[in-house]
Amino acid sequence: MKRVALLGATGSIGRQAIEIVEAHPGLELCAAASGSTPLDGVDAPLKQVGGDLVELLERAQPDVVLNAVVGFAGIHATLWALERGVDLALANKESLVAAGELALAALERGGGRILPVDSEHSALFQCLEGREPDQVDTLVLTGSGGPFRGRSRDELADVTAEQALAHPTWRMGPKITVDSATLANKGLEVIEAHFLFGIPYERIEVAIQPTSIVHSLVRFRDGAALAHLGYPDMRVPISYALTYPERAATPLPPLDLTALTLEFEAPDPETFPMLALAREAGLRGGTAPCAFNAANEVAVAAFLEGRLPFLGIPEVVGETLAAVDGAPARDLGDLLEADREARSLAERGVAIA
Ligand SMILES: NC(=O)c1ccc[n+]([C@@H]2O[C@H](COP(=O)([O-])OP(=O)(O)OC[C@H]3O[C@@H](n4cnc5c(N)ncnc54)[C@H](OP(=O)(O)O)[C@@H]3O)[C@@H](O)[C@H]2O)c1
């Protein structure tokens, strides 16, 4: 029996994870946590609403941590699992983006593994399995383009939170849905892929695939490209991460090839500057990705609360990145400080926007 600690149990990923665990006789929840929503109806021996996730994990001693918390708040749980060599099923991309080298060092010390839950990274993980790094040419992360694909910058000046939350292909929590509308999500994923797979940024591309059927692909040096296809349904990568390497059955229908459209286009860098800002932060390294993430979290929250226009999000993030030194974090204390500093700069940016 594999004992799963589910963090973020009340969210979009969390609820789908519960469905996967309940349907699989080899999985059980040993702990479940949320931020503030009650965990009524969640069947787990240890339950915690708010509070210290590390304390919960210490008590639960899980075989796998499914980190489905949203945002930097997931950092301690990610580092706890990596440091102890406990399998980390990672949906909480923000923690890997922010912690970067610190997370990789903890992974090395702990000797465990990260099983990506993000659908693109689950796809890349599967396409890369059993291949040597020198066989890989480029990673291509795909994205739907979000609800504002095809619009010009001017057309985004007055968009509302409600419009940004109407994602064309995925049903997700509000923060990642806004990130998909700005393409910050794809930016975070570029940094996440860099840390997960050790591929330099120059060899990580982004392609828009509006129907979200191709979940990502890898180009190899011999000219072959391996892609991962499937319906946009997070139960598949969640199940893969929790049952790896078993690939358990899910209730999804087989892919109907005759009903598919598989067109690709390049992202529009003028209208969606968050992608370039994320790349810039990734290339700077150190705590620049942490600052990118922190400023984005602040700006997205302000947009959702009606305190910042949509186009203010990249403005606040760009100004924050320009103001931080991005010096590497020697330890978690440094990282928390870099996160705090970027948040306070971003809050000031929101106030004057
Ligand atoms: N949704 C998707 O399809 C999808 C796909 C790929 C990756 N991801 C990633 O998965 C993560 C979760 O996304 P989501 O869409 O599931 O978000 P969501 O629906 O907003 O759910 C977030 C979850 O995190 C919990 N949480 C927030 N702060 C917490 C804290 N301090 N301690 C404990 N729990 C806390 C929330 O609890 P409350 O309910 O109490 O607030 C909720 O259970 C994000 O990093 C996202 O980027 C999501």
The ligand as an ORCA input file, in Angstrom:
! r2SCAN-3c Opt
* xyz 0 1
  N      -5.347     22.841    -11.571
  C      -4.615     22.300    -12.515
  O      -5.151     21.709    -13.465
  C      -3.117     22.376    -12.440
  C      -2.354     21.872    -13.511
  C      -0.972     21.899    -13.407
  C      -0.355     22.408    -12.270
  N      -1.115     22.897    -11.264
  C      -0.445     23.443    -10.073
  O      -0.969     22.799     -8.923
  C      -1.004     23.701     -7.822
  C      -2.444     23.749     -7.305
  O      -3.275     24.281     -8.318
  P      -4.862     24.241     -8.217
  O      -5.358     24.695     -9.531
  O      -5.294     22.910     -7.683
  O      -5.116     25.380     -7.133
  P      -6.429     25.648     -6.259
  O      -7.613     24.994     -6.873
  O      -6.459     27.094     -5.994
  O      -6.114     24.856     -4.908
  C      -5.055     25.237     -4.082
  C      -4.991     24.346     -2.885
  O      -3.901     24.767     -2.057
  C      -4.405     24.926     -0.720
  N      -3.550     25.859      0.004
  C      -3.278     27.147     -0.295
  N      -2.433     27.664      0.623
  C      -2.181     26.671      1.504
  C      -1.391     26.570      2.672
  N      -0.678     27.612      3.121
  N      -1.364     25.389      3.336
  C      -2.078     24.327      2.883
  N      -2.831     24.357      1.798
  C      -2.881     25.519      1.112
  C      -5.818     25.396     -0.908
  O      -6.573     25.277      0.290
  P      -7.897     26.188      0.515
  O      -8.980     25.550     -0.302
  O      -8.180     26.081      1.946
  O      -7.561     27.563      0.047
  C      -6.257     24.431     -2.005
  O      -6.526     23.168     -1.454
  C      -0.504     25.044     -8.358
  O       0.866     25.148     -8.090
  C      -0.708     24.930     -9.858
  O       0.212     25.711    -10.592
  C      -2.482     22.896    -11.314
*
